[in-house]
Amino acid sequence: MSKIIGLIFLFILAAVVISFTTLNAQSIQIDYYLGSAEIPLAIALVIAIAAGILFGFVASFGMVLRLKRENHRLKKSAKSAESELVSLKAAPSQHSH
């Protein structure tokens, strides 16, 4: 069932991409430091979106590493607390009734 849903999603995505490309087929001129190039608007937009996604991943990479390190530290602390709790439960009670 999930394969069918995946295929339907890919078909819809392909239709949207084809429609997007057809609607934005006109060429634009891109000027950069070493020259210029004329490319379709759809390609320029896809490149800009991909660059934004890439910059977003790079910008969040440090935060992800910090959170993973903190998660590891907290798991280690929880494991230590659990083992201490087990040893305290196993110890005989010093209070007598």
DSSP file (Angstrom, degrees, kcal/mol; ACC not computed):
  #  RESIDUE AA STRUCTURE BP1 BP2  ACC     N-H-->O    O-->H-N    N-H-->O    O-->H-N    TCO  KAPPA ALPHA  PHI   PSI    X-CA   Y-CA   Z-CA
    1    1 A M     >        0   0    0      0, 0.0     4,-2.1     0, 0.0     5,-0.2   0.000 360.0 360.0 360.0 -40.5    0.0    0.0    0.0
    2    2 A S  H  >  +     0   0    0      1,-0.2     4,-2.4     2,-0.2     5,-0.1   0.830 360.0  55.8 -67.7 -30.1    2.8    2.4    0.9
    3    3 A K  H  > S+     0   0    0      2,-0.2     4,-2.4     1,-0.2    -1,-0.2   0.896 107.3  49.2 -66.0 -39.0    4.4    1.7   -2.5
    4    4 A I  H  > S+     0   0    0      2,-0.2     4,-2.5     1,-0.2    -2,-0.2   0.920 111.8  48.1 -65.5 -43.7    1.2    2.8   -4.3
    5    5 A I  H  X S+     0   0    0     -4,-2.1     4,-2.5     1,-0.2    -2,-0.2   0.905 111.8  50.9 -63.3 -40.7    1.0    6.0   -2.2
    6    6 A G  H  X S+     0   0    0     -4,-2.4     4,-2.5     2,-0.2    -2,-0.2   0.904 110.7  48.2 -62.2 -42.4    4.7    6.7   -3.0
    7    7 A L  H  X S+     0   0    0     -4,-2.4     4,-2.4     2,-0.2    -2,-0.2   0.900 111.5  49.7 -65.8 -40.6    4.1    6.2   -6.7
    8    8 A I  H  X S+     0   0    0     -4,-2.5     4,-2.5     2,-0.2    -2,-0.2   0.923 111.3  49.8 -62.7 -43.2    1.0    8.5   -6.6
    9    9 A F  H  X S+     0   0    0     -4,-2.5     4,-2.7     1,-0.2    -2,-0.2   0.922 111.5  48.1 -61.1 -44.5    3.0   11.1   -4.8
   10   10 A L  H  X S+     0   0    0     -4,-2.5     4,-2.7     2,-0.2    -1,-0.2   0.884 110.9  51.4 -63.7 -38.3    5.8   10.9   -7.4
   11   11 A F  H  X S+     0   0    0     -4,-2.4     4,-2.2     2,-0.2    -2,-0.2   0.924 112.1  45.8 -64.1 -44.2    3.3   11.1  -10.2
   12   12 A I  H  X S+     0   0    0     -4,-2.5     4,-2.3     2,-0.2    -2,-0.2   0.915 113.1  50.3 -64.4 -42.7    1.8   14.3   -8.6
   13   13 A L  H  X S+     0   0    0     -4,-2.7     4,-2.5     1,-0.2    -2,-0.2   0.913 110.1  49.8 -61.4 -43.7    5.2   15.7   -8.0
   14   14 A A  H  X S+     0   0    0     -4,-2.7     4,-2.6     1,-0.2    -1,-0.2   0.898 110.3  50.8 -62.1 -40.7    6.2   15.1  -11.6
   15   15 A A  H  X S+     0   0    0     -4,-2.2     4,-2.5     2,-0.2    -2,-0.2   0.904 111.1  48.2 -64.0 -41.1    3.0   16.7  -12.9
   16   16 A V  H  X S+     0   0    0     -4,-2.3     4,-2.9     2,-0.2    -2,-0.2   0.916 112.4  48.8 -65.6 -42.4    3.7   19.8  -10.7
   17   17 A V  H  X S+     0   0    0     -4,-2.5     4,-2.6     2,-0.2    -2,-0.2   0.921 112.7  47.3 -63.8 -44.3    7.3   20.0  -11.9
   18   18 A I  H  X S+     0   0    0     -4,-2.6     4,-2.3     2,-0.2    -2,-0.2   0.925 114.3  47.3 -63.1 -44.1    6.3   19.7  -15.6
   19   19 A S  H  X S+     0   0    0     -4,-2.5     4,-2.5     2,-0.2    -2,-0.2   0.923 112.5  49.6 -62.0 -45.1    3.5   22.3  -15.1
   20   20 A F  H  X S+     0   0    0     -4,-2.9     4,-1.4     1,-0.2    -2,-0.2   0.911 111.8  48.4 -59.9 -44.6    6.0   24.6  -13.3
   21   21 A T  H  < S+     0   0    0     -4,-2.6    21,-0.2     1,-0.2    -1,-0.2   0.893 112.1  48.9 -65.0 -40.3    8.6   24.3  -16.0
   22   22 A T  H >< S+     0   0    0     -4,-2.3     3,-0.8     1,-0.2    -2,-0.2   0.900 111.8  48.5 -66.9 -41.1    6.0   24.9  -18.8
   23   23 A L  H 3< S+     0   0    0     -4,-2.5    -1,-0.2     1,-0.3     3,-0.2   0.754 118.4  40.5 -71.4 -23.7    4.7   28.1  -17.0
   24   24 A N  T 3< S+     0   0    0     -4,-1.4    18,-1.7    -5,-0.2    -1,-0.3  -0.309  74.4 125.4-119.6  47.5    8.2   29.5  -16.5
   25   25 A A    <   +     0   0    0     -3,-0.8    -1,-0.1    16,-0.2    -2,-0.1   0.657  38.9 109.5 -83.1 -16.3    9.8   28.6  -19.8
   26   26 A Q  S    S-     0   0    0     -3,-0.2    15,-2.7    14,-0.1     2,-0.2  -0.263  70.4-117.7 -63.6 149.0   11.0   32.1  -20.6
   27   27 A S  E     -A   40   0A   0     13,-0.3     2,-0.3    14,-0.1    -1,-0.1  -0.587  27.0-167.0 -87.9 147.9   14.7   32.7  -20.5
   28   28 A I  E     -A   39   0A   0     11,-3.0    11,-2.3    -2,-0.2     2,-0.5  -0.931  21.9-118.8-128.9 156.8   16.4   35.2  -18.1
   29   29 A Q  E     -A   38   0A   0     -2,-0.3     2,-0.5     9,-0.2     9,-0.2  -0.848  21.7-160.0 -99.6 128.2   19.9   36.6  -18.1
   30   30 A I  E     -A   37   0A   0      7,-3.7     7,-2.5    -2,-0.5     2,-0.5  -0.931   6.0-159.0-106.6 121.7   22.0   35.9  -15.0
   31   31 A D  E     +A   36   0A   0     -2,-0.5     2,-0.3     5,-0.2     5,-0.2  -0.877  18.1 167.0-102.2 131.5   24.9   38.2  -14.5
   32   32 A Y  E >   -A   35   0A   0      3,-3.0     3,-1.4    -2,-0.5    -2,-0.0  -0.819  50.8 -87.0-134.3 176.0   27.8   37.0  -12.3
   33   33 A Y  T 3  S+     0   0    0      1,-0.3     3,-0.1    -2,-0.3    -2,-0.0   0.802 123.4  40.2 -59.4 -34.6   31.3   38.2  -11.6
   34   34 A L  T 3  S-     0   0    0      1,-0.1     2,-0.3     0, 0.0    -1,-0.3   0.434 129.3 -59.2 -97.6   1.1   33.0   36.3  -14.5
   35   35 A G  E <   -A   32   0A   0     -3,-1.4    -3,-3.0     2,-0.0     2,-0.3  -0.990  59.6 -81.9 159.5-150.2   30.3   36.8  -17.1
   36   36 A S  E     -A   31   0A   0     -2,-0.3     2,-0.3    -5,-0.2    -5,-0.2  -0.968  25.4-161.6-149.5 163.9   26.7   36.2  -17.7
   37   37 A A  E     -A   30   0A   0     -7,-2.5    -7,-3.7    -2,-0.3     2,-0.6  -0.990  17.1-134.0-147.0 151.8   24.4   33.3  -18.9
   38   38 A E  E     +A   29   0A   0     -2,-0.3    -9,-0.2    -9,-0.2   -11,-0.1  -0.946  37.4 160.7-110.4 118.5   20.9   33.0  -20.2
   39   39 A I  E     -A   28   0A   0    -11,-2.3   -11,-3.0    -2,-0.6    -2,-0.0  -0.917  45.3 -86.4-133.9 158.0   18.9   30.2  -18.6
   40   40 A P  E  >  -A   27   0A   0      0, 0.0     4,-2.0     0, 0.0     3,-0.3  -0.347  35.5-123.9 -63.1 145.4   15.3   29.3  -18.3
   41   41 A L  H  > S+     0   0    0    -15,-2.7     4,-2.5     1,-0.2     5,-0.2   0.871 110.3  58.1 -58.2 -39.6   13.5   31.0  -15.3
   42   42 A A  H  > S+     0   0    0    -18,-1.7     4,-2.3   -16,-0.2    -1,-0.2   0.902 106.7  47.8 -59.8 -42.0   12.4   27.5  -14.0
   43   43 A I  H  > S+     0   0    0     -3,-0.3     4,-2.5   -19,-0.2    -1,-0.2   0.912 110.8  51.3 -65.5 -42.4   16.0   26.4  -13.7
   44   44 A A  H  X S+     0   0    0     -4,-2.0     4,-2.2     1,-0.2    -2,-0.2   0.899 111.5  47.8 -62.1 -40.5   17.0   29.6  -12.0
   45   45 A L  H  X S+     0   0    0     -4,-2.5     4,-2.5     2,-0.2    -1,-0.2   0.905 111.2  49.7 -67.8 -41.0   14.2   29.2   -9.4
   46   46 A V  H  X S+     0   0    0     -4,-2.3     4,-2.6     2,-0.2    -2,-0.2   0.907 111.6  49.3 -63.8 -41.2   15.1   25.5   -8.8
   47   47 A I  H  X S+     0   0    0     -4,-2.5     4,-2.5     2,-0.2    -2,-0.2   0.912 111.4  49.3 -63.4 -42.5   18.8   26.5   -8.3
   48   48 A A  H  X S+     0   0    0     -4,-2.2     4,-2.1     2,-0.2    -2,-0.2   0.909 112.8  46.8 -64.6 -41.8   17.8   29.3   -5.9
   49   49 A I  H  X S+     0   0    0     -4,-2.5     4,-2.3     2,-0.2    -2,-0.2   0.925 113.1  49.0 -65.1 -44.3   15.5   26.9   -3.9
   50   50 A A  H  X S+     0   0    0     -4,-2.6     4,-2.5     1,-0.2    -2,-0.2   0.898 110.7  50.7 -62.7 -40.3   18.2   24.2   -3.8
   51   51 A A  H  X S+     0   0    0     -4,-2.5     4,-2.7     2,-0.2    -1,-0.2   0.897 109.7  51.0 -64.4 -39.7   20.8   26.8   -2.6
   52   52 A G  H  X S+     0   0    0     -4,-2.1     4,-2.1     2,-0.2    -2,-0.2   0.906 110.9  47.9 -63.1 -42.4   18.4   27.9    0.1
   53   53 A I  H  X S+     0   0    0     -4,-2.3     4,-2.3     2,-0.2    -2,-0.2   0.927 112.8  48.9 -63.6 -45.0   17.9   24.4    1.3
   54   54 A L  H  X S+     0   0    0     -4,-2.5     4,-2.4     1,-0.2    -2,-0.2   0.927 111.9  47.7 -61.4 -46.4   21.7   23.7    1.3
   55   55 A F  H  X S+     0   0    0     -4,-2.7     4,-2.6     1,-0.2    -1,-0.2   0.872 110.2  53.9 -63.7 -36.1   22.4   26.9    3.2
   56   56 A G  H  X S+     0   0    0     -4,-2.1     4,-1.9    -5,-0.2    -1,-0.2   0.920 109.5  47.0 -63.1 -44.1   19.7   26.0    5.7
   57   57 A F  H  X S+     0   0    0     -4,-2.3     4,-0.9     2,-0.2    -2,-0.2   0.920 113.8  47.8 -62.9 -43.9   21.2   22.6    6.3
   58   58 A V  H >X S+     0   0    0     -4,-2.4     3,-0.5     1,-0.2     4,-0.5   0.906 111.7  50.5 -64.6 -41.0   24.7   24.1    6.7
   59   59 A A  H 3< S+     0   0    0     -4,-2.6     4,-0.4     1,-0.2     3,-0.3   0.847 114.8  42.8 -66.5 -33.9   23.4   26.8    9.1
   60   60 A S  H 3X S+     0   0    0     -4,-1.9     4,-2.3     1,-0.2    -1,-0.2   0.522  89.7  90.2 -90.5  -5.2   21.6   24.2   11.3
   61   61 A F  H <X S+     0   0    0     -4,-0.9     4,-2.3    -3,-0.5    -1,-0.2   0.900  86.2  49.6 -59.8 -44.3   24.4   21.7   11.3
   62   62 A G  H  X S+     0   0    0     -4,-0.5     4,-2.2    -3,-0.3    -1,-0.2   0.901 111.4  49.0 -62.3 -42.0   26.1   23.1   14.5
   63   63 A M  H  > S+     0   0    0     -4,-0.4     4,-2.5     2,-0.2    -1,-0.2   0.894 109.9  51.7 -65.7 -39.5   22.9   23.2   16.4
   64   64 A V  H  X S+     0   0    0     -4,-2.3     4,-2.3     2,-0.2    -2,-0.2   0.923 110.4  48.4 -63.4 -44.2   22.1   19.6   15.4
   65   65 A L  H  X S+     0   0    0     -4,-2.3     4,-2.2     2,-0.2    -2,-0.2   0.910 111.5  50.1 -62.3 -42.0   25.5   18.4   16.6
   66   66 A R  H  X S+     0   0    0     -4,-2.2     4,-2.4     1,-0.2    -2,-0.2   0.917 111.6  48.0 -62.9 -43.5   25.1   20.3   19.9
   67   67 A L  H  X S+     0   0    0     -4,-2.5     4,-2.5     2,-0.2    -1,-0.2   0.871 110.6  51.2 -67.0 -36.7   21.7   18.7   20.5
   68   68 A K  H  X S+     0   0    0     -4,-2.3     4,-2.3     2,-0.2    -1,-0.2   0.910 110.6  49.1 -64.9 -41.3   23.0   15.2   19.7
   69   69 A R  H  X S+     0   0    0     -4,-2.2     4,-2.2     2,-0.2    -2,-0.2   0.922 112.7  47.3 -63.2 -44.3   25.8   15.7   22.2
   70   70 A E  H  X S+     0   0    0     -4,-2.4     4,-2.6     2,-0.2    -2,-0.2   0.892 110.4  52.8 -64.2 -40.0   23.4   16.9   24.9
   71   71 A N  H  X S+     0   0    0     -4,-2.5     4,-2.4     2,-0.2    -2,-0.2   0.912 109.5  48.9 -60.8 -43.8   21.1   14.0   24.1
   72   72 A H  H  X S+     0   0    0     -4,-2.3     4,-2.2     2,-0.2    -2,-0.2   0.911 111.6  49.4 -62.3 -43.6   24.0   11.6   24.6
   73   73 A R  H  X S+     0   0    0     -4,-2.2     4,-2.3     1,-0.2    -2,-0.2   0.912 111.8  48.4 -63.2 -43.1   24.9   13.2   27.9
   74   74 A L  H  X S+     0   0    0     -4,-2.6     4,-2.6     2,-0.2    -2,-0.2   0.884 110.3  50.9 -66.9 -38.3   21.3   13.1   29.2
   75   75 A K  H  X S+     0   0    0     -4,-2.4     4,-2.4     2,-0.2    -1,-0.2   0.911 111.3  48.9 -63.4 -41.5   21.0    9.4   28.2
   76   76 A K  H  X S+     0   0    0     -4,-2.2     4,-2.0     2,-0.2    -2,-0.2   0.906 112.0  48.7 -64.1 -41.4   24.2    8.6   30.1
   77   77 A S  H  X S+     0   0    0     -4,-2.3     4,-2.4     2,-0.2    -2,-0.2   0.899 111.5  49.4 -65.2 -41.4   23.0   10.6   33.1
   78   78 A A  H  X S+     0   0    0     -4,-2.6     4,-2.5     2,-0.2    -2,-0.2   0.897 110.2  50.9 -64.7 -40.6   19.6    8.8   33.1
   79   79 A K  H  X S+     0   0    0     -4,-2.4     4,-2.2     2,-0.2    -1,-0.2   0.900 110.7  49.1 -64.1 -40.1   21.4    5.4   32.8
   80   80 A S  H  X S+     0   0    0     -4,-2.0     4,-2.1     2,-0.2    -2,-0.2   0.910 111.7  48.9 -64.7 -42.6   23.6    6.3   35.8
   81   81 A A  H  X S+     0   0    0     -4,-2.4     4,-2.2     1,-0.2    -2,-0.2   0.889 110.6  51.2 -65.1 -39.0   20.5    7.4   37.8
   82   82 A E  H  X S+     0   0    0     -4,-2.5     4,-2.3     2,-0.2    -2,-0.2   0.916 110.2  48.1 -64.5 -43.3   18.7    4.2   36.9
   83   83 A S  H  X S+     0   0    0     -4,-2.2     4,-2.1     1,-0.2    -1,-0.2   0.877 111.5  50.8 -67.3 -35.1   21.6    2.0   38.0
   84   84 A E  H  X S+     0   0    0     -4,-2.1     4,-2.2     2,-0.2    -1,-0.2   0.898 109.7  50.9 -66.1 -39.7   21.9    4.0   41.3
   85   85 A L  H  X S+     0   0    0     -4,-2.2     4,-2.3     2,-0.2    -2,-0.2   0.906 109.4  50.3 -62.9 -42.5   18.1    3.5   41.9
   86   86 A V  H  X S+     0   0    0     -4,-2.3     4,-1.7     1,-0.2    -1,-0.2   0.913 111.4  48.1 -62.6 -42.9   18.5   -0.3   41.3
   87   87 A S  H  X S+     0   0    0     -4,-2.1     4,-1.2     1,-0.2    -1,-0.2   0.862 111.3  50.6 -68.7 -33.7   21.4   -0.5   43.8
   88   88 A L  H  < S+     0   0    0     -4,-2.2    -1,-0.2     1,-0.2    -2,-0.2   0.878 110.0  49.7 -69.8 -36.6   19.4    1.5   46.4
   89   89 A K  H  < S+     0   0    0     -4,-2.3    -2,-0.2     1,-0.2    -1,-0.2   0.841 110.8  50.6 -68.3 -32.8   16.4   -0.7   46.0
   90   90 A A  H  < S+     0   0    0     -4,-1.7    -1,-0.2    -5,-0.2    -2,-0.2   0.745  91.3  94.1 -77.1 -24.5   18.6   -3.8   46.5
   91   91 A A  S  < S-     0   0    0     -4,-1.2     2,-0.1    -5,-0.1     3,-0.1  -0.432  87.7-105.3 -70.5 142.3   20.3   -2.4   49.6
   92   92 A P        -     0   0    0      0, 0.0     2,-0.2     0, 0.0    -1,-0.1  -0.380  39.1-104.8 -67.0 146.2   18.7   -3.5   52.9
   93   93 A S        -     0   0    0      1,-0.1    -4,-0.0     2,-0.1    -3,-0.0  -0.488  19.5-154.7 -71.9 138.5   16.6   -0.9   54.7
   94   94 A Q  S    S+     0   0    0     -2,-0.2     2,-0.5    -3,-0.1    -1,-0.1   0.570  72.7  88.2 -89.5 -11.1   18.3    0.6   57.7
   95   95 A H        -     0   0    0      2,-0.0     2,-0.4     0, 0.0    -2,-0.1  -0.761  61.9-165.5 -90.1 128.9   15.0    1.6   59.3
   96   96 A S              0   0    0     -2,-0.5    -2,-0.0     1,-0.1     0, 0.0  -0.913 360.0 360.0-115.1 145.4   13.4   -1.1   61.4
   97   97 A H              0   0    0     -2,-0.4    -1,-0.1     0, 0.0    -2,-0.0   0.411 360.0 360.0 -99.1 360.0    9.8   -1.1   62.6
